Amino acid sequence: MTDLSRTITPKSDQLNADDLIGGPRTITVSRVSNTGKPDQPIAVNF
């Protein structure tokens, strides 16, 4: 059996659904860039 636990571990440098459970947030987007990666083609910095 293949261990997939590494693929579902949240990345600490990204906003995850768990971060939004406490309620709405207001953010200011500082940059949007093309990453060149097929799994996450854009990066939104705030």
Summary of the structure (lengths in Angstrom):
residues: 46
radius of gyration: 13.8
end to end distance: 39.0
largest distance: 43.3
contacts: 51
relative contact order: 0.17
helix: 17%
strand: 17%
